[in-house]
Amino acid sequence: MNIKIKLELASGQSMEGMPLELLRAGKVIGRAKVPAGGQVAFDAPSGAGQLAVRVDRSGVKA
C-alpha cells in the first residue's frame, strides 16, 4: 500500500529533513524524512488499524 501525504507548517517554515514515523494502531510501520516541498510517500504493508503520522519537531527553530 502506498500512502502519500503533503506536510506544511502554518507558520510557513520548511519541514525539510524532519524525521517522520508512520504508525498503525500505535506501532511504527514506516519511517521517512521530509524532502523539499513536503511531499512524502510511505510504502506500508497492508493491514487493518488506524494510521497516524508522528513528526519529531525538536529540530524546528523558534
C-alpha positions, 0 to 999 in steps of 0.5 A: 500500500502506498500512502502519500501525504503533503506536510506544511507548517502554518507558520510557513517554515520548511519541514525539510529533513524532519524525521517522520514515523508512520504508525498503525494502531500505535506501532511504527510501520514506516519511517521517512524524512521530509524532502523539499516541498513536503511531499512524502510517500510511505510504502506500508504493508497492508493491514487493518488499524488506524494510521497516524503520522508522528513528526519529531519537531525538536529540530524546528527553530523558534 
